Amino acid sequence: MKATVFAFATLAVVATALAAAPVGPDARARELIATLHLTELKGESGYLGIIGDSAQKAQIDGRPLKIQSQVYYMLTREKPVNYLHWLASDDTHILIEGGPVDYFIFHPDGHVDKFVLGRAVTAGQRPVVAVPGGCWKALRLHPGASYALMANALSPEWTADRVKIGAGAAWVSQYAGKAPWATEANLKSLIGPNWKQ
């Protein structure tokens, strides 16, 4: 009788462990969010986790800023778009796993770029995308991809007063038609809920 009870108890523990174990790509995304302590990023969307920052500083625009800060950033099937935003810092994105991700970059002089962050290098994808400071950018997870986990190095460090989120009609007019993908509808979708009147 004791052996039977023990066997059932062991089976129950194994079944519980298997039920709790992540299965499939969406479960992998949830596992990474939990393990890396990623939290929802308001405004831009996606998930963010702080890695750290540089001990060194430099004078930037008349104030001392750390030379670099680093974060984890993730897009998922539920949050597939990193909405349009502007950063004063250079922002280098490195794919850790998942993807691919489309990168839409809008330069101050009016020209645009689109890159695919991914592992299929021979197909034109790249594992690293560097976005110059002073540019607008937005990211979109490819259809069919479950998630993309990236590490971002920002130089100099990110500060709340050196970022802008969202844009409006004047911004759309500036960049519409600059590439086949830069349609008014697509640009508005990249602004998403952060449309400015």
C-alpha positions, 0 to 999 in steps of 0.5 A, spaced: 500 500 500 505 504 501 509 503 495 502 504 491 501 511 495 509 513 493 508 511 486 502 515 485 505 521 489 511 521 485 507 521 478 503 527 481 510 531 482 512 529 475 505 531 472 505 537 476 513 539 474 511 537 466 505 541 466 509 547 469 515 547 464 515 551 458 513 548 452 513 551 445 516 558 443 510 562 446 512 559 453 519 560 451 518 567 451 514 567 458 520 563 461 525 569 458 520 574 461 520 571 468 528 569 468 530 576 466 525 580 470 523 583 464 517 588 465 512 591 460 515 598 457 509 603 457 509 607 451 513 604 446 510 597 448 514 590 448 518 588 454 524 591 458 530 589 463 536 593 465 542 590 464 547 595 467 551 601 465 558 604 464 562 606 470 565 612 466 562 618 464 563 624 459 560 631 458 554 631 453 550 637 452 553 640 458 552 635 463 556 628 465 552 622 462 555 615 463 558 613 456 553 607 455 547 603 458 545 596 456 538 593 457 534 587 454 528 588 450 523 583 447 517 583 442 512 577 443 506 575 439 502 579 444 506 585 443 509 585 436 511 592 435 516 597 438 512 604 437 515 610 433 520 613 438 526 618 438 533 617 442 538 622 442 543 616 444 546 611 439 542 605 440 545 598 438 541 592 437 543 585 438 539 579 437 540 574 442 534 569 440 528 569 436 526 574 431 526 576 425 524 583 426 524 589 421 527 595 423 524 602 420 529 608 421 528 615 420 534 620 419 533 627 421 535 629 413 529 625 411 532 619 408 529 612 411 532 605 412 529 598 413 533 593 416 531 586 418 534 583 425 535 576 424 540 570 423 539 569 415 545 573 414 546 570 407 538 572 405 540 579 407 538 579 415 543 582 420 544 580 427 546 587 429 543 593 427 546 600 429 541 606 430 545 613 430 543 618 435 538 623 433 533 618 429 526 616 429 525 608 429 520 603 430 520 595 430 516 590 428 516 582 429 515 578 423 509 575 422 509 568 424 515 569 429 513 568 436 518 573 440 525 576 439 530 577 445 535 583 444 540 586 448 541 594 446 547 598 448 545 605 448 551 610 448 551 615 452 546 612 457 538 613 456 535 618 460 528 620 460 529 627 457 532 625 451 527 620 448 520 622 445 515 617 443 510 618 438 508 623 432 503 626 428 501 629 421 507 633 420 512 627 421 508 622 417 508 628 411 516 628 412 517 621 411 511 618 407 513 616 400 521 616 402 521 608 400 516 603 398 514 601 405 513 608 407 506 609 406 502 613 410 498 607 412 504 604 415 507 610 418 501 611 422 501 604 424 508 604 427 506 610 431 500 606 433 497 609 440 502 614 440 499 619 435 500 626 436 494 631 434 
